Amino acid sequence: MAARDLSEKGAKLKALKILTDRDKTEKELRDKLAGLGYDDGAIDGAVEYVRSYGYIDDMRYAENYASYRMESKSRMQLAMELRRRGVDEGVIESVFDRLYDGFDESGQIIRLIEKKLKGKYPDCLENISDERKKAALFRALKSKGYSFDSIRHILT
C-alpha cells in the first residue's frame, strides 16, 4: 500500500477529487483536507488552485443551495445551514437580497400548516378551536424561522 502524498501537489489532486462528488464551501474543503492529514500550507495551495479554476466559489454555492431549498425552508433555516457550512455572513446576505426580493413565504407556511394539520388550508384551521393548539402551531412555525407577522397573517 502506497503512502499518501501529503505535499501541496497531493492536496491539489485530492481537492479536485473531493470536488467531483459535489460542490463544497471553502471551509468544507479545508476541513476535509485537514482531516486527511494535509498541513496548512498544502491546504492553502490547494484551495487557491481550485479557486483559480472556479471549482470553489462560496457565493455560487450559497446561491445554488438557497435557491434549491428556499421553497421548503425559511430564510432563517437556510442562513443557519450556510453559516454551519462556513459561508461568510456578507455572502449570505448578498445572496438573500437577490433571491428573496419580493419572495412571499406565505406559501411555505400554508404547506406546513396543511402537513401538520392533515387538511387543506384554510379549512384545517377551523378544527383548531383550542387556543393552546393554535399557540402550539404558532410556536412550531416560529421555531422554523418564519416571521411573527407572516404567521399571524396566515393564522388569523
Contacts in CASP RR format, 6 or more apart in sequence:
PFRMAT RR
TARGET T0000
AUTHOR 0000-0000-0000
METHOD contacts of the structure
MODEL  1
MAARDLSEKGAKLKALKILTDRDKTEKELRDKLAGLGYDDGAIDGAVEYV
RSYGYIDDMRYAENYASYRMESKSRMQLAMELRRRGVDEGVIESVFDRLY
DGFDESGQIIRLIEKKLKGKYPDCLENISDERKKAALFRALKSKGYSFDS
IRHILT
4 10 0 8 1.000
4 36 0 8 1.000
4 37 0 8 1.000
5 13 0 8 1.000
6 37 0 8 1.000
6 38 0 8 1.000
6 39 0 8 1.000
6 42 0 8 1.000
7 42 0 8 1.000
8 41 0 8 1.000
8 42 0 8 1.000
8 45 0 8 1.000
8 46 0 8 1.000
10 38 0 8 1.000
10 42 0 8 1.000
10 46 0 8 1.000
11 33 0 8 1.000
11 38 0 8 1.000
11 42 0 8 1.000
11 43 0 8 1.000
11 45 0 8 1.000
11 46 0 8 1.000
12 45 0 8 1.000
12 46 0 8 1.000
12 49 0 8 1.000
12 50 0 8 1.000
14 33 0 8 1.000
14 36 0 8 1.000
14 38 0 8 1.000
14 46 0 8 1.000
15 29 0 8 1.000
15 33 0 8 1.000
15 46 0 8 1.000
15 47 0 8 1.000
15 49 0 8 1.000
15 50 0 8 1.000
15 55 0 8 1.000
16 50 0 8 1.000
16 55 0 8 1.000
18 24 0 8 1.000
18 29 0 8 1.000
18 32 0 8 1.000
18 33 0 8 1.000
19 29 0 8 1.000
19 50 0 8 1.000
19 55 0 8 1.000
19 56 0 8 1.000
23 56 0 8 1.000
23 60 0 8 1.000
23 61 0 8 1.000
23 64 0 8 1.000
24 32 0 8 1.000
24 56 0 8 1.000
24 61 0 8 1.000
25 56 0 8 1.000
25 58 0 8 1.000
25 61 0 8 1.000
25 85 0 8 1.000
25 86 0 8 1.000
25 87 0 8 1.000
26 47 0 8 1.000
26 51 0 8 1.000
26 56 0 8 1.000
26 58 0 8 1.000
26 86 0 8 1.000
27 85 0 8 1.000
27 86 0 8 1.000
27 87 0 8 1.000
28 85 0 8 1.000
28 86 0 8 1.000
29 46 0 8 1.000
29 47 0 8 1.000
29 50 0 8 1.000
29 56 0 8 1.000
30 43 0 8 1.000
30 47 0 8 1.000
33 42 0 8 1.000
33 43 0 8 1.000
33 46 0 8 1.000
34 40 0 8 1.000
34 43 0 8 1.000
38 46 0 8 1.000
47 56 0 8 1.000
50 56 0 8 1.000
51 57 0 8 1.000
58 86 0 8 1.000
58 87 0 8 1.000
58 88 0 8 1.000
58 91 0 8 1.000
59 91 0 8 1.000
59 94 0 8 1.000
59 95 0 8 1.000
61 85 0 8 1.000
61 87 0 8 1.000
62 82 0 8 1.000
62 87 0 8 1.000
62 91 0 8 1.000
62 92 0 8 1.000
62 95 0 8 1.000
63 95 0 8 1.000
63 98 0 8 1.000
63 99 0 8 1.000
65 78 0 8 1.000
65 81 0 8 1.000
65 82 0 8 1.000
65 85 0 8 1.000
66 78 0 8 1.000
66 82 0 8 1.000
66 95 0 8 1.000
66 96 0 8 1.000
66 99 0 8 1.000
67 99 0 8 1.000
69 78 0 8 1.000
70 78 0 8 1.000
70 99 0 8 1.000
70 100 0 8 1.000
70 103 0 8 1.000
71 108 0 8 1.000
72 108 0 8 1.000
73 81 0 8 1.000
73 108 0 8 1.000
73 144 0 8 1.000
74 105 0 8 1.000
74 108 0 8 1.000
74 144 0 8 1.000
74 145 0 8 1.000
74 146 0 8 1.000
75 96 0 8 1.000
75 100 0 8 1.000
75 105 0 8 1.000
75 145 0 8 1.000
76 144 0 8 1.000
76 145 0 8 1.000
76 146 0 8 1.000
77 144 0 8 1.000
77 145 0 8 1.000
78 96 0 8 1.000
79 92 0 8 1.000
79 96 0 8 1.000
82 91 0 8 1.000
82 92 0 8 1.000
83 89 0 8 1.000
83 92 0 8 1.000
105 146 0 8 1.000
105 147 0 8 1.000
105 150 0 8 1.000
106 150 0 8 1.000
106 153 0 8 1.000
106 154 0 8 1.000
108 146 0 8 1.000
109 141 0 8 1.000
109 146 0 8 1.000
109 150 0 8 1.000
109 151 0 8 1.000
109 154 0 8 1.000
110 121 0 8 1.000
110 154 0 8 1.000
112 140 0 8 1.000
112 141 0 8 1.000
112 144 0 8 1.000
113 121 0 8 1.000
113 124 0 8 1.000
113 125 0 8 1.000
113 137 0 8 1.000
113 141 0 8 1.000
113 154 0 8 1.000
113 155 0 8 1.000
114 120 0 8 1.000
114 121 0 8 1.000
114 124 0 8 1.000
116 137 0 8 1.000
116 140 0 8 1.000
117 124 0 8 1.000
117 125 0 8 1.000
117 127 0 8 1.000
117 128 0 8 1.000
117 137 0 8 1.000
118 124 0 8 1.000
121 154 0 8 1.000
125 155 0 8 1.000
128 134 0 8 1.000
128 137 0 8 1.000
134 155 0 8 1.000
137 155 0 8 1.000
138 151 0 8 1.000
138 155 0 8 1.000
141 151 0 8 1.000
142 148 0 8 1.000
142 151 0 8 1.000
END
